Amino acid sequence: MSDIRQRAFTSPGRRAAALGAALGAVLLLVGGGMLFGQEAPASNATRTPLVGRTTAVCTTSVAQRGAPAEKTEVSAVAVRDAPDRSGLLTGSTLSSEPTELKITQQGKGDQLSPVTAPIVVSGEGAMATTGSSVIVSDVMEGSGASLSAAPCLAPATLHWFSGLSATDDDRTDLILTNPDDAQAQVDLRYYGQSGRIAVPASSGRVIKGHHFVKVSLNGLVPADGPFSVQVQATEGRVTAVAKRSQGVADWQIPSASPSPIVVIPGIPSDAGRRQLVVTNPGNSRATVGVQLLGFQGPYEPSGAESLEVAPESTATVSLEKGLGGAAGSIKLTSNVPVTGAVISTSQRRGAATDLAIQSAAVPLIGSGVSALATSNSAESELIVSNAGEADAQITFEVISYDGVTLRTGDMLLGANSTATRRLNSPAPSYVVVKVPDGSSVFGGVVLTQPDRREVSGLATIPLNSPDLASRAPATRPDYSVGH
């Protein structure tokens, strides 16, 4: 009997099966530890910039006659990181026409205004991995008066949007931009409240090099409630931004790729509406736990402790009652990969509401930057959250566009908690947040206009890590394979 067992174990087929099983177990353990760790989601795997040069697109609507008066400007900075290396940060139009935006020294910043068309910010040399830029638009008058802000984004091959709308009261234009020489081709996939939505002409949309297209979702997507969109570049790469209009307008940037643990940072403090939208692109039902990372630690918002999301669907839940006007970040824990966003509005007596959207993000690596920390037209607040299970000691620095340090500070963030700081330094300035290696820190800057008469202006800018451009992308499985 022992001879039979020995021959069975040592047969070539069994050895191969055993080795395959062992290898699969190792890969599963590695993937579980690296991709689906309990502290925070993994970084996106879709950014693959050219070595020595990076590109970011600042998306704005092309100015039209009769449109409300607005001031739109691009702010760009080069973080002081490698003083012994030279570099250049410049702005150009989508057709490669140079602009006056130009930074030649690390630590400095510059602004371009007015901006009436998309701007491409290119970093070379040392500034390829230290540059950061944002676009801010302030509509000064009329029924659409509002404050909008968004980071300028690197082109990628995959983008996710949660909680879009295509109704008369909540309109969405999806703006896809190709800053490269070669053409790009994209497929769009829609996830509604009751499952996948069939939309004609959703595959094979071609975007010429150095061009953008605007996809108006109203009249195109037959959905009464919020839905989500996956933008997949099957050829080339694009940036994708959604312009949301609810009377007032704001930009919505893509959410992080689906993961079992998702963090949506920079939820502003206010009594306005807070709607959580969760996207489940897989074929299994998602059971999602919801936590607010608050000043005293994590807690489950009353009435929004969890939600169920059907396969290939989008679900929503109201947060304002459970948050009670507190600032922080939302942490989602799911049995299957999901992504999401929070739709926020301002609220002040005697003034119209404004719209701001916070999207799921990836953890900061090394440092997080907002190219605009203080503005002459708005008050600003830094919100930083630690989604990890261990304390995180961070430092922040507010720096003028002339390269002068205006303010420094330290924050000890407890596990799954949030801290805020008012940024009252002279404008314009930018902020750099230094985070420990291996931490799970997220953050953002909230801009408000409490004294403006016609509208209670509100906008949010997530912190991003410029040096992510220099890192090899992390591996992430494609959850659509085999479904």
Solvent accessible surface area in square Angstrom, and as a share of the most:
residue,aa,sasa,rsa
1,M,165,0.73
2,S,68,0.44
3,D,86,0.45
4,I,99,0.50
5,R,144,0.52
6,Q,119,0.53
7,R,149,0.54
8,A,41,0.31
9,F,149,0.62
10,T,61,0.36
11,S,37,0.24
12,P,99,0.63
13,G,53,0.51
14,R,148,0.54
15,R,117,0.43
16,A,64,0.50
17,A,64,0.49
18,A,53,0.41
19,L,129,0.64
20,G,42,0.40
21,A,70,0.55
22,A,54,0.42
23,L,108,0.54
24,G,37,0.36
25,A,50,0.39
26,V,80,0.46
27,L,112,0.56
28,L,135,0.67
29,L,136,0.67
30,V,71,0.41
31,G,17,0.17
32,G,30,0.29
33,G,55,0.53
34,M,141,0.63
35,L,20,0.10
36,F,60,0.25
37,G,22,0.22
38,Q,128,0.57
39,E,65,0.29
40,A,15,0.11
41,P,6,0.04
42,A,14,0.11
43,S,25,0.16
44,N,49,0.25
45,A,30,0.24
46,T,19,0.11
47,R,82,0.30
48,T,77,0.45
49,P,33,0.21
50,L,125,0.62
51,V,156,0.90
52,G,43,0.42
53,R,104,0.38
54,T,23,0.13
55,T,24,0.14
56,A,20,0.15
57,V,1,0.01
58,C,0,0.00
59,T,5,0.03
60,T,5,0.03
61,S,46,0.30
62,V,73,0.42
63,A,66,0.51
64,Q,129,0.58
65,R,247,0.90
66,G,86,0.83
67,A,54,0.42
68,P,66,0.41
69,A,53,0.41
70,E,88,0.40
71,K,109,0.46
72,T,3,0.02
73,E,31,0.14
74,V,0,0.00
75,S,1,0.00
76,A,0,0.00
77,V,0,0.00
78,A,0,0.00
79,V,11,0.07
80,R,116,0.42
81,D,92,0.48
82,A,16,0.13
83,P,110,0.69
84,D,129,0.67
85,R,128,0.47
86,S,101,0.65
87,G,20,0.19
88,L,54,0.27
89,L,6,0.03
90,T,36,0.21
91,G,3,0.03
92,S,25,0.16
93,T,43,0.25
94,L,17,0.08
95,S,77,0.49
96,S,70,0.45
97,E,103,0.46
98,P,115,0.72
99,T,37,0.22
100,E,155,0.69
101,L,2,0.01
102,K,118,0.50
103,I,6,0.03
104,T,79,0.46
105,Q,107,0.47
106,Q,25,0.11
107,G,0,0.00
108,K,62,0.26
109,G,14,0.13
110,D,41,0.21
111,Q,60,0.26
112,L,25,0.12
113,S,54,0.35
114,P,108,0.68
115,V,9,0.05
116,T,74,0.43
117,A,39,0.30
118,P,4,0.02
119,I,10,0.05
120,V,15,0.08
121,V,7,0.04
122,S,9,0.06
123,G,1,0.01
124,E,68,0.31
125,G,33,0.31
126,A,1,0.01
127,M,3,0.01
128,A,6,0.05
129,T,31,0.18
130,T,3,0.02
131,G,22,0.21
132,S,9,0.06
133,S,5,0.03
134,V,2,0.01
135,I,2,0.01
136,V,15,0.08
137,S,8,0.05
138,D,10,0.05
139,V,20,0.12
140,M,98,0.44
141,E,105,0.47
142,G,55,0.53
143,S,119,0.77
144,G,17,0.16
145,A,5,0.04
146,S,1,0.01
147,L,2,0.01
148,S,8,0.05
149,A,5,0.04
150,A,5,0.04
151,P,8,0.05
152,C,10,0.06
153,L,32,0.16
154,A,24,0.18
155,P,2,0.01
156,A,5,0.04
157,T,47,0.27
158,L,39,0.19
159,H,12,0.06
160,W,15,0.05
161,F,1,0.00
162,S,0,0.00
163,G,3,0.03
164,L,0,0.00
165,S,7,0.05
166,A,13,0.10
167,T,43,0.25
168,D,125,0.65
169,D,122,0.63
170,D,22,0.11
171,R,115,0.42
172,T,1,0.00
173,D,36,0.19
174,L,0,0.00
175,I,4,0.02
176,L,0,0.00
177,T,0,0.00
178,N,1,0.00
179,P,12,0.08
180,D,41,0.21
181,D,121,0.63
182,A,73,0.56
183,Q,79,0.35
184,A,0,0.00
185,Q,53,0.24
186,V,0,0.00
187,D,43,0.22
188,L,10,0.05
189,R,85,0.31
190,Y,3,0.01
191,Y,4,0.01
192,G,3,0.03
193,Q,97,0.43
194,S,119,0.77
195,G,13,0.12
196,R,116,0.42
197,I,26,0.13
198,A,96,0.74
199,V,16,0.09
200,P,103,0.65
201,A,84,0.65
202,S,18,0.12
203,S,84,0.54
204,G,32,0.30
205,R,74,0.27
206,V,69,0.40
207,I,1,0.00
208,K,133,0.56
209,G,15,0.15
210,H,56,0.25
211,H,96,0.43
212,F,67,0.28
213,V,40,0.23
214,K,108,0.46
215,V,7,0.04
216,S,54,0.35
217,L,0,0.00
218,N,27,0.14
219,G,89,0.86
220,L,53,0.26
221,V,6,0.03
222,P,100,0.63
223,A,19,0.15
224,D,140,0.73
225,G,16,0.16
226,P,29,0.18
227,F,0,0.00
228,S,0,0.00
229,V,0,0.00
230,Q,21,0.09
231,V,0,0.00
232,Q,62,0.28
233,A,7,0.05
234,T,79,0.46
235,E,75,0.34
236,G,43,0.41
237,R,40,0.15
238,V,0,0.00
239,T,2,0.01
240,A,0,0.00
241,V,6,0.03
242,A,0,0.00
243,K,55,0.23
244,R,4,0.01
245,S,34,0.22
246,Q,48,0.21
247,G,67,0.64
248,V,14,0.08
249,A,24,0.18
250,D,6,0.03
251,W,17,0.06
252,Q,0,0.00
253,I,25,0.13
254,P,25,0.16
255,S,5,0.04
256,A,7,0.05
257,S,7,0.05
258,P,3,0.02
259,S,1,0.01
260,P,25,0.16
261,I,8,0.04
262,V,2,0.01
263,V,0,0.00
264,I,0,0.00
265,P,7,0.04
266,G,3,0.03
267,I,0,0.00
268,P,2,0.01
269,S,54,0.35
270,D,43,0.22
271,A,69,0.53
272,G,2,0.02
273,R,83,0.30
274,R,4,0.01
275,Q,44,0.20
276,L,0,0.00
277,V,0,0.00
278,V,0,0.00
279,T,1,0.00
280,N,0,0.00
281,P,15,0.10
282,G,11,0.10
283,N,74,0.38
284,S,60,0.39
285,R,128,0.47
286,A,0,0.00
287,T,67,0.39
288,V,0,0.00
289,G,28,0.27
290,V,1,0.01
291,Q,58,0.26
292,L,0,0.00
293,L,0,0.00
294,G,4,0.04
295,F,106,0.44
296,Q,182,0.81
297,G,10,0.10
298,P,57,0.36
299,Y,89,0.34
300,E,101,0.45
301,P,0,0.00
302,S,65,0.42
303,G,63,0.60
304,A,1,0.01
305,E,72,0.32
306,S,66,0.43
307,L,20,0.10
308,E,89,0.40
309,V,1,0.00
310,A,33,0.26
311,P,52,0.33
312,E,44,0.20
313,S,2,0.02
314,T,2,0.01
315,A,20,0.15
316,T,43,0.25
317,V,29,0.17
318,S,66,0.42
319,L,0,0.00
320,E,63,0.28
321,K,171,0.72
322,G,13,0.12
323,L,8,0.04
324,G,66,0.64
325,G,26,0.25
326,A,31,0.24
327,A,3,0.02
328,G,0,0.00
329,S,1,0.01
330,I,0,0.00
331,K,10,0.04
332,L,0,0.00
333,T,64,0.37
334,S,10,0.07
335,N,99,0.51
336,V,28,0.16
337,P,28,0.17
338,V,0,0.00
339,T,1,0.00
340,G,0,0.00
341,A,0,0.00
342,V,0,0.00
343,I,3,0.01
344,S,0,0.00
345,T,16,0.09
346,S,3,0.02
347,Q,104,0.46
348,R,69,0.25
349,R,238,0.87
350,G,79,0.76
351,A,18,0.14
352,A,54,0.42
353,T,67,0.39
354,D,0,0.00
355,L,1,0.00
356,A,0,0.00
357,I,13,0.07
358,Q,7,0.03
359,S,12,0.07
360,A,4,0.03
361,A,21,0.16
362,V,29,0.17
363,P,15,0.09
364,L,10,0.05
365,I,49,0.25
366,G,27,0.26
367,S,14,0.09
368,G,0,0.00
369,V,1,0.00
370,S,1,0.01
371,A,0,0.00
372,L,3,0.02
373,A,0,0.00
374,T,6,0.03
375,S,27,0.17
376,N,137,0.70
377,S,62,0.40
378,A,16,0.12
379,E,85,0.38
380,S,3,0.02
381,E,21,0.09
382,L,0,0.00
383,I,0,0.00
384,V,0,0.00
385,S,0,0.00
386,N,2,0.01
387,A,0,0.00
388,G,3,0.02
389,E,100,0.45
390,A,66,0.51
391,D,94,0.49
392,A,4,0.03
393,Q,93,0.41
394,I,1,0.00
395,T,55,0.32
396,F,4,0.02
397,E,53,0.24
398,V,0,0.00
399,I,5,0.03
400,S,17,0.11
401,Y,22,0.08
402,D,109,0.57
403,G,13,0.13
404,V,88,0.50
405,T,60,0.35
406,L,60,0.30
407,R,80,0.29
408,T,90,0.53
409,G,21,0.21
410,D,93,0.48
411,M,4,0.02
412,L,119,0.59
413,L,2,0.01
414,G,28,0.27
415,A,36,0.28
416,N,13,0.07
417,S,10,0.06
418,T,6,0.03
419,A,19,0.15
420,T,29,0.17
421,R,83,0.30
422,R,118,0.43
423,L,5,0.02
424,N,125,0.64
425,S,17,0.11
426,P,99,0.62
427,A,32,0.24
428,P,45,0.28
429,S,0,0.00
430,Y,0,0.00
431,V,0,0.00
432,V,4,0.02
433,V,0,0.00
434,K,95,0.40
435,V,14,0.08
436,P,50,0.31
437,D,138,0.72
438,G,80,0.77
439,S,25,0.16
440,S,7,0.04
441,V,0,0.00
442,F,2,0.01
443,G,2,0.02
444,G,3,0.03
445,V,1,0.00
446,V,6,0.03
447,L,1,0.01
448,T,38,0.22
449,Q,11,0.05
450,P,55,0.35
451,D,128,0.66
452,R,34,0.12
453,R,211,0.77
454,E,75,0.34
455,V,1,0.00
456,S,11,0.07
457,G,2,0.02
458,L,3,0.02
459,A,0,0.00
460,T,14,0.08
461,I,1,0.01
462,P,34,0.21
463,L,10,0.05
464,N,48,0.25
465,S,2,0.01
466,P,15,0.09
467,D,35,0.18
468,L,34,0.17
469,A,13,0.10
470,S,74,0.48
471,R,115,0.42
472,A,90,0.70
473,P,66,0.42
474,A,39,0.30
475,T,110,0.64
476,R,37,0.14
477,P,59,0.37
478,D,91,0.47
479,Y,48,0.18
480,S,50,0.32
481,V,112,0.64
482,G,79,0.76
483,H,116,0.52
